[in-house]
Amino acid sequence: MKNKEDNSFLAFRRFLFWIFVASFFIFTPLILLHSLGYKFDKKHKIFVKTGAVFIKTTPAKAVIYWKGERLKNLSPCILRDILPGEYKLRMEKKNFYPYSLILKIKPSEVKTVEVTLLPKIKGFDKADVECNVYKFFYTRHFFREKILLFTSCGLYTLSPDFGSIHHIGRWSLGAAVLSSIVGLRENNQTIIFWSHNAAWRITKTTKSRSEILPELIYKTNEKINDIFFALEGRYIIVWDGLNIIALDSRFPQAKFNLYQLKSVNAMVFYSSGSDTLYIKDKISSNHYSLFETKLSRLIYGREKN
Amino acid sequence: MEEKKIKRVLEIIPAFFSWLVIITFVVSFAFWPRGAVILLMVYLIYWTLRLFYMSILLVIAHLRMRRKRDWDWEKIIRSLKSSLQWDEVIHAVLYPVYREPASLIVESLQALAGVNYPKNKIMVILAGEERERGIEEKLGRIKNKFKDIFFDIIITIHPKDLEGEIPAKGANSTYAAKKLVEYLREKKIALEKVVVSCFDADTRPHRNYFANLTYHFLTYPKRYQASFQPIPVYSNNIYKVPALARIIEMGSTFWQLVESMRYEKFVTFSSHAISLKTLVEVDFWPVDLISDDSLIFWKCFLKFRSDYRTLALDVPVYMDIAAGKNLWETLKIQYLQKRRWAQGVENFVFLGINFWKDKELPLSLKISKLYQLLDNNVNWATWAIVISIISPFIITAGNLTMKDSLVLFNLSYINNIISHALVFVIVLSILISWEFLPPRPLHLSRLIYISFILQWLLIPLVSALLGSLPALDAQTRLMLGRNVSFYYTPKGRYKEGKREKVDLTL
């Protein structure tokens, strides 16, 4: 009796034991592969390495948009099996400003996104812009007004009422450069922006589909006070310390001095409509006066010389 | 000379593997954190599955015990048709005692007197140690109190410093069993009909213990090639001891329940029973080793060429939870007691040496039994340390050094899932442990049950501190060749830090 009972239980226990052994050998490799970020790509029938993102918001329970699609899960949540690449993530919660960003997912890595959503202030709208905003410039070109936004994710243009937003492209400019920008000029084809000791240019040729490669067109040890487009954009005029310098738009490295100011307190203004350069400068030890000249005369005269 | 070398190697092996497991985790985390995380993940999966497997066995064992415990075993054995009749069987209950208070022994004998079995078939051997001053007088007074209840009460005093012996329970039990044999031969009682139950001084058998033991003894075809193991339940003083002591002892009970289901691997532990005939044939318990309770099984296993097994009884025996007068002392006592239990690692050495000498037993059997012991001991010494200490360390330190790693993130995630799954095991443990709770003393509020539930939160701490650490300590000592003396667990109950007063008027 005892042996019979024993034997039947032994058979059951062995069955149970082998179930657990099989579970171990089946599930462990699967769990490990999954944990290491491997995912089976049914389409190409290969294992691909993925990454993940952990999203946490304060306050919690924010609606999450991943690649523009609303997810079922609210924050905090984890998104797994994401193929490497760039993705747009957006978090929204009622009575809080939405927050968006571009995430770069790398294989076998977990990106942690911890965001504190800002409560909406009555009467204040927030620009729905991804990443960190370093500088903005309000520009008026002909009759079109817009805002140019310098962010860690690239350059944006916004309509003055924030109604439309356009991401011109990403760039590799660091926080130090972006923070140092002090001025901007724009014409039909070109945007020039500068810090106190360098100037960059963005044109159609320096911009690919998604990436902007700003071209360094001027560098100085003095201090850039202002930059203008002149002669329908053929020249770029840089007011650099006591010098007024002209750069050829086609070859910015070809530059020449137009005028030497006498005082650090001088003022310069260029009217593109009349092609006139106005200069306030010192005429004697304590005396300043205003001068005007046609810039074209100055440039072509110089070129002739 | 060669035997000495082999013995030394066998002494080193368990600790070597235990330390290897621990060091592998630590070193790999230092030099290859990703590898350590993967290793840990595999380890956690393995242990989770193992815990679930053991939980199923625990539930089955518990249900079996609950179903059969209260059967009318006396009636069953009376109706049995066997070559040996139930009333021919004499039960000799051996109590090796050393420094236990008289009150505790009295309570154990009172419980013995309360069993559902004819007392004239039960004899008691009170085995004292000469090293304890006044022992003869103490045991004499106890004998007087119970002399008319049992078949007989024999007092034996084990002389101190006998050659070839160490001061340990096994030596005392062996001396007493030899005296018992002399006594039985004098009385012309056949040794084949005597079953010896070797109890601790605080062991209180379930009322059906002897009837159930008799049943198994009579019905098992190879009754002289079997030991009989009741389920040890540590609950006599459960309402008076700190939670951490309750938890660790409940763990011991659970472990025995699980082991009772793996009967081809089941080994005697603590209070157990064996035929006196067998005991004589194997020359009694070992007198020079500490873990006499399990070694007796291996002695029999070798003697009967592996055709020997431990039968699980369907009834428990109740014992005290080792405790001191305060938490610190309880912790110390528990640690030392568990280290003594873990000194059972010497079974591996004993078996290894004997297997080496034995040229007849099949190699596969030798390997399987040695692996069984090694696996048990190495897991005992490492699992809780890895799960409760190394695993949180790797997760915490990893979060500082490799925060962006997906595999680390997933380890935390898996660890979290496993923790939630283990809640199920804990709930199961709470339910089963409830079964072993004796009635609540009236002066205690029902609120005490809250602590009996919350105590399970201490599991990670307790299992590392009083589970794995003492085992690692015992194995390391064996590896380093340090002699360890037998630790006599102080028995006695305390109330508000003072030894509880029990009626000593005998």
Boltz contact constraints between the chains, C-beta under 6 A:
constraints:
  - contact:
      token1: [A, 20]
      token2: [B, 49]
      max_distance: 6.0
  - contact:
      token1: [A, 20]
      token2: [B, 53]
      max_distance: 6.0
  - contact:
      token1: [A, 23]
      token2: [B, 49]
      max_distance: 6.0
  - contact:
      token1: [A, 24]
      token2: [B, 49]
      max_distance: 6.0
  - contact:
      token1: [A, 28]
      token2: [B, 42]
      max_distance: 6.0
  - contact:
      token1: [A, 28]
      token2: [B, 45]
      max_distance: 6.0
  - contact:
      token1: [A, 35]
      token2: [B, 407]
      max_distance: 6.0
  - contact:
      token1: [A, 35]
      token2: [B, 410]
      max_distance: 6.0
  - contact:
      token1: [A, 36]
      token2: [B, 407]
      max_distance: 6.0
  - contact:
      token1: [A, 37]
      token2: [B, 406]
      max_distance: 6.0
  - contact:
      token1: [A, 52]
      token2: [B, 406]
      max_distance: 6.0
  - contact:
      token1: [A, 108]
      token2: [B, 406]
      max_distance: 6.0
  - contact:
      token1: [A, 109]
      token2: [B, 404]
      max_distance: 6.0
  - contact:
      token1: [A, 109]
      token2: [B, 406]
      max_distance: 6.0
  - contact:
      token1: [A, 110]
      token2: [B, 404]
      max_distance: 6.0
  - contact:
      token1: [A, 110]
      token2: [B, 406]
      max_distance: 6.0
  - contact:
      token1: [A, 110]
      token2: [B, 409]
      max_distance: 6.0
